[in-house]
């Protein structure tokens, strides 16, 4: 079985490679969508859980509330990620030409850095959704030590308390960015509007 930490870093590097190939301008637009996703989930996640609750449905009752919360958060975040990455493609030639950068070392390096950050925002958020529970708007609570993730232990194992991976979970997007998300949304969108458009 592969470690969650190894999988996390491989996927962050993979997103860095994607960023180097796409260019930093397209990656910054994807970053803005990912920050918006985290902001929306942080502010309105509990409202979504209320609307998408079980409602007495027998099939919904079969899934634990923790697992259902993970599925809802992950599906919304991945939908935002998909459309954030597809935005420049859908926008067409008019905007696409302005987002095209020259293939020099600086642009490739910036694309790798911003792409890696996007990988951290996507994969790190998914891992955060396993480790933290959204209690109320802007209030996340970390699982107590010894409580497993809401999946079969043969599928996914929570890192032990005394490992470096457990320390890494304190540096994921949800615990670090949650208090700053309203400000980050404004900063990122101002950057996109002023610099890129």
Backbone as CSV, one residue per row, in Angstrom:
resi,resn,N_x,N_y,N_z,CA_x,CA_y,CA_z,C_x,C_y,C_z
1,UNK,0.847,-1.170,0.000,0.000,0.000,0.000,0.899,1.242,0.000
2,UNK,0.545,2.225,-0.784,1.339,3.449,-0.884,0.904,4.434,0.203
3,UNK,1.870,5.134,0.748,1.603,6.099,1.812,0.828,7.299,1.275
4,UNK,-0.044,7.863,2.112,-0.768,9.076,1.719,0.197,10.229,1.470
5,UNK,1.251,10.310,2.259,2.239,11.374,2.074,2.951,11.262,0.739
6,UNK,3.324,10.039,0.365,3.981,9.821,-0.926,3.038,10.180,-2.071
7,UNK,1.799,9.737,-1.969,0.803,10.063,-2.992,0.608,11.570,-3.099
8,UNK,0.536,12.240,-1.955,0.353,13.691,-1.930,1.483,14.389,-2.680
9,UNK,2.738,14.059,-2.355,3.869,14.759,-2.983,4.012,14.413,-4.460
10,UNK,3.696,13.170,-4.847,3.734,12.803,-6.270,2.709,13.623,-7.049
11,UNK,1.505,13.768,-6.508,0.466,14.525,-7.208,0.770,16.021,-7.237
12,UNK,1.370,16.554,-6.179,1.776,17.966,-6.200,2.825,18.185,-7.287
13,UNK,3.800,17.272,-7.399,4.811,17.384,-8.457,4.173,17.241,-9.837
14,UNK,3.185,16.363,-9.967,2.477,16.187,-11.233,1.761,17.474,-11.638
15,UNK,1.094,18.122,-10.686,0.443,19.396,-10.984,1.481,20.470,-11.309
16,UNK,2.662,20.396,-10.700,3.735,21.318,-11.054,4.159,21.139,-12.503
17,UNK,4.273,19.892,-12.940,4.618,19.608,-14.336,3.531,20.130,-15.274
18,UNK,2.282,19.927,-14.907,1.176,20.457,-15.709,1.279,21.977,-15.794
19,UNK,1.586,22.615,-14.668,1.731,24.074,-14.645,2.861,24.551,-15.529
20,UNK,3.975,23.818,-15.536,5.099,24.196,-16.391,4.714,24.106,-17.864
21,UNK,3.889,23.142,-18.215,3.467,22.978,-19.608,2.382,23.980,-20.008
22,UNK,1.486,24.322,-19.091,0.379,25.238,-19.395,0.791,26.693,-19.350
23,UNK,1.700,27.043,-18.477,2.093,28.439,-18.313,1.483,29.030,-17.054
24,UNK,2.182,29.984,-16.493,1.771,30.523,-15.193,0.484,31.330,-15.261
25,UNK,0.192,31.956,-16.389,-1.020,32.778,-16.452,-2.283,31.920,-16.354
26,UNK,-2.293,30.793,-17.043,-3.448,29.894,-16.951,-3.541,29.272,-15.561
27,UNK,-2.391,29.025,-14.954,-2.389,28.449,-13.613,-2.914,29.436,-12.575
28,UNK,-2.628,30.720,-12.747,-3.140,31.722,-11.805,-4.663,31.793,-11.890
29,UNK,-5.211,31.647,-13.081,-6.671,31.623,-13.220,-7.243,30.392,-12.511
30,UNK,-6.560,29.251,-12.626,-7.002,28.055,-11.903,-6.897,28.272,-10.392
31,UNK,-5.849,28.958,-9.947,-5.695,29.254,-8.517,-6.870,30.071,-8.006
32,UNK,-7.298,31.048,-8.796,-8.422,31.881,-8.356,-9.687,31.040,-8.180
33,UNK,-9.918,30.092,-9.061,-11.077,29.218,-8.921,-10.975,28.303,-7.711
34,UNK,-9.765,27.831,-7.419,-9.581,26.956,-6.261,-9.767,27.714,-4.951
35,UNK,-9.269,28.948,-4.902,-9.468,29.780,-3.708,-10.961,30.076,-3.537
36,UNK,-11.647,30.362,-4.642,-13.090,30.602,-4.582,-13.825,29.362,-4.077
37,UNK,-13.397,28.187,-4.511,-14.008,26.944,-4.052,-13.858,26.778,-2.545
38,UNK,-12.641,26.979,-2.047,-12.421,26.849,-0.605,-13.227,27.884,0.174
39,UNK,-13.309,29.100,-0.361,-14.103,30.143,0.291,-15.577,29.737,0.351
40,UNK,-16.109,29.267,-0.769,-17.525,28.884,-0.816,-17.814,27.727,0.134
41,UNK,-16.935,26.730,0.157,-17.147,25.600,1.061,-17.009,26.023,2.514
42,UNK,-16.069,26.912,2.780,-15.846,27.400,4.140,-17.056,28.185,4.649
43,UNK,-17.652,28.998,3.789,-18.765,29.851,4.196,-20.119,29.142,4.142
44,UNK,-20.324,28.323,3.122,-21.655,27.777,2.862,-21.724,26.256,2.949
45,UNK,-20.667,25.609,3.418,-20.652,24.148,3.497,-21.739,23.577,4.382
46,UNK,-21.928,24.165,5.561,-22.960,23.643,6.465,-24.358,23.821,5.872
47,UNK,-24.559,24.893,5.138,-25.838,25.100,4.453,-26.064,24.000,3.414
48,UNK,-25.003,23.638,2.691,-25.099,22.557,1.704,-25.429,21.230,2.368
49,UNK,-24.800,20.967,3.527,-25.081,19.704,4.213,-26.542,19.634,4.635
50,UNK,-27.092,20.778,5.037,-28.505,20.812,5.407,-29.413,20.544,4.218
51,UNK,-29.069,21.121,3.063,-29.893,20.930,1.861,-29.723,19.537,1.275
52,UNK,-28.507,18.983,1.361,-28.231,17.680,0.773,-28.227,16.578,1.821
53,UNK,-28.856,16.813,2.955,-28.909,15.828,4.032,-29.624,14.571,3.598
54,UNK,-29.667,13.615,4.507,-30.226,12.309,4.160,-31.719,12.377,3.866
55,UNK,-32.471,13.157,4.623,-33.902,13.290,4.357,-34.678,11.997,4.536
56,UNK,-34.129,11.053,5.309,-34.826,9.796,5.552,-34.654,8.780,4.443
57,UNK,-33.837,9.072,3.459,-33.604,8.156,2.353,-32.770,6.976,2.854
58,UNK,-33.210,5.764,2.569,-32.517,4.571,3.057,-31.116,4.457,2.466
59,UNK,-30.944,4.825,1.202,-29.617,4.748,0.583,-28.671,5.754,1.220
60,UNK,-29.166,6.941,1.541,-28.323,7.954,2.167,-27.966,7.564,3.592
61,UNK,-28.867,6.846,4.273,-28.602,6.416,5.642,-27.476,5.386,5.685
62,UNK,-27.252,4.651,4.598,-26.214,3.628,4.568,-24.817,4.234,4.615
63,UNK,-24.674,5.479,4.216,-23.378,6.160,4.229,-23.301,6.997,5.498
64,UNK,-22.180,6.884,6.202,-22.026,7.640,7.448,-22.043,9.143,7.158
65,UNK,-22.461,9.961,8.124,-22.488,11.415,7.908,-21.104,11.989,7.590
66,UNK,-20.064,11.418,8.194,-18.708,11.898,7.926,-18.296,11.612,6.488
67,UNK,-18.645,10.419,6.020,-18.312,10.064,4.642,-19.127,10.903,3.661
68,UNK,-20.403,11.126,3.978,-21.252,11.958,3.124,-20.696,13.384,3.054
69,UNK,-20.236,13.910,4.190,-19.643,15.247,4.202,-18.406,15.288,3.312
70,UNK,-17.572,14.253,3.396,-16.387,14.205,2.537,-16.783,14.180,1.066
71,UNK,-17.759,13.350,0.716,-18.182,13.253,-0.681,-18.713,14.586,-1.208
72,UNK,-19.503,15.271,-0.405,-20.070,16.556,-0.842,-18.967,17.585,-1.037
73,UNK,-18.084,17.718,-0.047,-16.992,18.689,-0.145,-16.065,18.368,-1.314
74,UNK,-15.714,17.085,-1.458,-14.798,16.688,-2.529,-15.421,16.906,-3.905
75,UNK,-16.689,16.555,-4.065,-17.342,16.715,-5.373,-17.408,18.183,-5.775
76,UNK,-17.768,19.045,-4.846,-17.860,20.475,-5.168,-16.481,21.046,-5.464
77,UNK,-15.498,20.689,-4.648,-14.143,21.216,-4.859,-13.562,20.729,-6.192
78,UNK,-13.771,19.468,-6.517,-13.261,18.944,-7.787,-14.002,19.540,-8.984
79,UNK,-15.285,19.837,-8.836,-16.021,20.510,-9.917,-15.456,21.908,-10.146
80,UNK,-15.201,22.646,-9.073,-14.565,23.959,-9.202,-13.198,23.824,-9.867
81,UNK,-12.420,22.819,-9.454,-11.086,22.622,-10.028,-11.181,22.332,-11.522
82,UNK,-12.107,21.480,-11.911,-12.269,21.143,-13.321,-12.575,22.385,-14.149
83,UNK,-13.562,23.160,-13.715,-13.947,24.336,-14.494,-12.903,25.442,-14.407
84,UNK,-12.140,25.494,-13.335,-11.052,26.475,-13.245,-9.962,26.162,-14.258
85,UNK,-9.674,24.887,-14.419,-8.654,24.503,-15.395,-9.172,24.615,-16.823
86,UNK,-10.474,24.451,-17.023,-11.034,24.535,-18.368,-11.393,25.954,-18.781
87,UNK,-11.394,26.890,-17.854,-11.782,28.275,-18.138,-11.075,28.896,-19.323
88,UNK,-9.737,28.895,-19.352,-9.046,29.491,-20.503,-9.341,28.782,-21.818
89,UNK,-9.596,27.478,-21.767,-9.904,26.731,-22.989,-11.288,27.117,-23.496
90,UNK,-12.246,27.213,-22.583,-13.618,27.548,-22.960,-13.719,29.000,-23.425
91,UNK,-12.892,29.870,-22.862,-12.947,31.295,-23.210,-12.628,31.533,-24.679
92,UNK,-11.913,30.607,-25.273,-11.656,30.711,-26.701,-10.438,31.535,-27.053
93,UNK,-10.341,31.857,-28.309,-9.160,32.529,-28.848,-8.950,33.921,-28.290
94,UNK,-10.020,34.643,-28.131,-9.909,36.056,-27.750,-9.100,36.222,-26.463
95,UNK,-9.470,35.492,-25.426,-8.754,35.595,-24.160,-7.562,34.654,-24.154
96,UNK,-7.675,33.524,-24.828,-6.605,32.537,-24.842,-5.289,33.075,-25.366
97,UNK,-5.333,33.946,-26.363,-4.099,34.517,-26.907,-3.394,35.397,-25.883
98,UNK,-4.143,36.127,-25.099,-3.528,36.979,-24.078,-2.917,36.157,-22.949
99,UNK,-3.435,34.961,-22.730,-2.926,34.125,-21.653,-1.737,33.279,-22.083
100,UNK,-1.445,33.285,-23.366,-0.325,32.494,-23.865,0.980,33.200,-23.499
101,UNK,1.906,32.453,-22.964,3.192,33.030,-22.572,4.289,32.449,-23.451
102,UNK,5.383,33.175,-23.497,6.526,32.678,-24.258,7.178,31.532,-23.498
103,UNK,7.718,30.580,-24.237,8.363,29.435,-23.602,9.801,29.774,-23.250
104,UNK,9.988,30.481,-22.160,11.336,30.684,-21.662,11.418,30.105,-20.263
105,UNK,12.618,30.029,-19.735,12.831,29.358,-18.457,12.026,29.990,-17.330
106,UNK,11.953,31.305,-17.323,11.234,32.000,-16.253,9.750,31.623,-16.248
107,UNK,9.124,31.593,-17.398,7.701,31.245,-17.472,7.452,29.780,-17.127
108,UNK,8.362,28.912,-17.538,8.226,27.497,-17.192,8.381,27.306,-15.688
109,UNK,9.365,27.983,-15.089,9.576,27.875,-13.645,8.387,28.436,-12.864
110,UNK,7.889,29.602,-13.275,6.709,30.172,-12.615,5.496,29.251,-12.767
111,UNK,5.338,28.657,-13.943,4.244,27.715,-14.159,4.362,26.505,-13.245
112,UNK,5.596,26.017,-13.061,5.813,24.880,-12.164,5.460,25.244,-10.726
113,UNK,5.875,26.428,-10.291,5.608,26.858,-8.909,4.107,27.044,-8.676
114,UNK,3.445,27.768,-9.573,2.006,28.008,-9.394,1.224,26.705,-9.577
115,UNK,1.647,25.858,-10.500,0.994,24.559,-10.678,1.143,23.671,-9.452
116,UNK,2.326,23.696,-8.832,2.526,22.937,-7.592,1.627,23.464,-6.484
117,UNK,1.485,24.786,-6.427,0.593,25.379,-5.429,-0.854,24.933,-5.686
118,UNK,-1.246,24.855,-6.949,-2.590,24.374,-7.275,-2.761,22.908,-6.876
119,UNK,-1.726,22.108,-7.092,-1.771,20.716,-6.645,-1.939,20.624,-5.141
120,UNK,-1.225,21.491,-4.429,-1.371,21.561,-2.975,-2.799,21.948,-2.598
121,UNK,-3.378,22.907,-3.322,-4.744,23.344,-3.016,-5.783,22.262,-3.333
122,UNK,-5.564,21.496,-4.386,-6.535,20.458,-4.756,-6.366,19.219,-3.878
123,UNK,-5.185,18.618,-3.918,-4.957,17.364,-3.200,-4.938,17.600,-1.695
124,UNK,-4.313,18.698,-1.271,-4.287,19.014,0.155,-5.674,19.267,0.718
125,UNK,-6.534,19.889,-0.070,-7.909,20.118,0.390,-8.666,18.802,0.517
126,UNK,-8.479,17.907,-0.448,-9.151,16.607,-0.355,-8.713,15.861,0.903
127,UNK,-7.425,15.912,1.197,-6.919,15.252,2.399,-7.439,15.970,3.648
128,UNK,-7.529,17.290,3.572,-8.075,18.066,4.695,-9.528,17.702,4.969
129,UNK,-10.286,17.425,3.911,-11.686,17.068,4.100,-11.828,15.738,4.845
130,UNK,-10.803,14.890,4.774,-10.805,13.660,5.556,-10.430,13.931,7.011
131,UNK,-9.483,14.816,7.217,-8.906,15.059,8.547,-9.730,16.027,9.392
132,UNK,-10.442,16.940,8.755,-11.183,17.984,9.469,-12.669,17.877,9.158
133,UNK,-13.496,18.244,10.130,-14.946,18.278,9.952,-15.407,19.725,9.995
134,UNK,-16.277,20.084,9.079,-16.860,21.422,9.072,-18.012,21.425,10.069
135,UNK,-17.834,22.155,11.158,-18.823,22.199,12.233,-19.849,23.297,11.955
136,UNK,-19.364,24.478,11.636,-20.205,25.635,11.312,-19.434,26.464,10.294
137,UNK,-20.050,27.510,9.781,-19.362,28.362,8.802,-18.047,28.846,9.394
138,UNK,-16.970,28.628,8.678,-15.590,28.991,9.032,-15.073,28.277,10.279
139,UNK,-15.708,27.213,10.711,-15.248,26.488,11.900,-14.984,25.027,11.547
140,UNK,-13.715,24.667,11.505,-13.295,23.307,11.189,-12.729,22.673,12.455
141,UNK,-13.022,21.397,12.661,-12.519,20.689,13.838,-11.745,19.472,13.367
142,UNK,-10.521,19.347,13.879,-9.695,18.203,13.526,-10.200,16.958,14.255
143,UNK,-10.098,15.823,13.584,-10.487,14.564,14.210,-9.623,14.319,15.440
144,UNK,-10.226,13.766,16.462,-9.461,13.416,17.653,-8.510,12.275,17.323
145,UNK,-7.365,12.204,18.024,-6.431,11.094,17.787,-7.118,9.748,18.027
146,UNK,-6.818,8.806,17.176,-7.382,7.470,17.301,-8.658,7.249,16.514
147,UNK,-9.291,8.309,16.043,-10.508,8.159,15.236,-10.087,7.968,13.779
148,UNK,-10.514,6.880,13.139,-10.099,6.643,11.747,-10.895,7.504,10.769
149,UNK,-10.398,7.535,9.531,-11.145,8.189,8.466,-12.423,7.390,8.199
150,UNK,-13.432,8.004,7.590,-14.720,7.308,7.409,-14.718,6.315,6.243
151,UNK,-13.620,5.608,6.073,-13.507,4.592,5.032,-12.964,3.322,5.660
152,UNK,-13.096,2.226,4.958,-12.559,0.965,5.438,-11.053,1.104,5.641
153,UNK,-10.547,0.532,6.720,-9.123,0.636,7.045,-8.269,-0.024,5.968
154,UNK,-8.817,-0.981,5.237,-8.072,-1.601,4.143,-7.932,-0.645,2.958
155,UNK,-8.788,0.381,2.890,-8.756,1.339,1.786,-7.837,2.508,2.075
156,UNK,-8.017,3.129,3.235,-7.240,4.318,3.574,-7.029,4.353,5.085
157,UNK,-5.790,4.597,5.478,-5.425,4.614,6.895,-4.997,6.018,7.280
158,UNK,-5.520,6.502,8.387,-5.132,7.812,8.906,-3.718,7.728,9.464
159,UNK,-2.880,8.748,9.201,-1.515,8.727,9.737,-1.515,8.670,11.263
160,UNK,-0.539,7.952,11.801,-0.418,7.830,13.253,-0.025,9.173,13.861
161,UNK,-0.333,9.330,15.136,-0.138,10.596,15.842,1.324,11.029,15.899
162,UNK,2.238,10.088,15.994,3.650,10.428,16.189,4.466,10.441,14.895
163,UNK,3.823,10.617,13.759,4.540,10.610,12.483,4.631,12.013,11.889
164,UNK,5.540,12.157,10.925,5.680,13.436,10.220,4.434,13.767,9.403
165,UNK,3.755,12.737,8.904,2.534,12.977,8.123,1.452,13.624,8.973
166,UNK,1.372,13.238,10.235,0.380,13.850,11.121,0.699,15.327,11.305
167,UNK,1.981,15.650,11.395,2.401,17.057,11.489,2.072,17.796,10.191
168,UNK,2.264,17.125,9.051,1.979,17.730,7.750,0.502,18.113,7.626
169,UNK,-0.376,17.341,8.241,-1.811,17.615,8.148,-2.199,18.943,8.789
170,UNK,-1.377,19.449,9.683,-1.632,20.771,10.247,-1.311,21.889,9.276
171,UNK,-0.617,21.562,8.184,-0.220,22.551,7.177,-0.986,22.396,5.868
172,UNK,-2.132,21.766,5.915,-2.964,21.621,4.726,-3.799,22.887,4.516
173,UNK,-4.395,23.055,3.341,-5.111,24.299,3.030,-6.231,24.668,3.996
174,UNK,-7.006,23.705,4.448,-8.155,24.048,5.298,-7.729,24.705,6.613
175,UNK,-6.828,24.112,7.399,-6.499,24.782,8.665,-5.715,26.073,8.492
176,UNK,-4.898,26.158,7.462,-4.070,27.357,7.276,-4.863,28.497,6.645
177,UNK,-5.632,28.204,5.614,-6.271,29.265,4.834,-7.659,29.670,5.313
178,UNK,-8.324,28.855,6.113,-9.718,29.140,6.494,-9.929,30.545,7.048
179,UNK,-9.087,31.047,7.966,-9.357,32.404,8.475,-9.081,33.506,7.454
180,UNK,-8.286,33.201,6.442,-7.848,34.223,5.488,-8.572,34.163,4.156
181,UNK,-9.491,33.243,3.972,-10.121,33.053,2.660,-10.861,34.274,2.124
182,UNK,-11.608,35.040,2.921,-12.256,36.232,2.342,-11.245,37.216,1.750
183,UNK,-10.114,37.385,2.420,-9.080,38.297,1.922,-8.391,37.720,0.690
184,UNK,-8.139,36.409,0.707,-7.482,35.776,-0.440,-8.338,35.851,-1.696
185,UNK,-9.649,35.701,-1.552,-10.543,35.797,-2.716,-10.404,37.169,-3.358
186,UNK,-10.428,38.206,-2.552,-10.307,39.573,-3.079,-8.944,39.773,-3.729
187,UNK,-7.872,39.351,-3.069,-6.514,39.550,-3.594,-6.323,38.810,-4.911
188,UNK,-6.723,37.541,-4.955,-6.509,36.740,-6.166,-7.323,37.286,-7.331
189,UNK,-8.567,37.652,-7.095,-9.378,38.158,-8.203,-8.925,39.546,-8.649
190,UNK,-8.452,40.374,-7.738,-7.867,41.654,-8.151,-6.624,41.425,-8.997
191,UNK,-5.803,40.445,-8.613,-4.612,40.117,-9.394,-4.998,39.672,-10.798
192,UNK,-5.995,38.809,-10.890,-6.433,38.330,-12.208,-6.965,39.482,-13.045
193,UNK,-7.773,40.345,-12.451,-8.367,41.453,-13.206,-7.316,42.465,-13.636
194,UNK,-6.437,42.859,-12.730,-5.472,43.921,-13.025,-4.331,43.431,-13.904
195,UNK,-3.766,42.281,-13.579,-2.556,41.834,-14.276,-2.861,41.051,-15.543
196,UNK,-3.849,40.184,-15.502,-4.047,39.268,-16.623,-5.078,39.725,-17.640
197,UNK,-6.018,40.554,-17.255,-7.074,40.928,-18.205,-6.932,42.359,-18.650
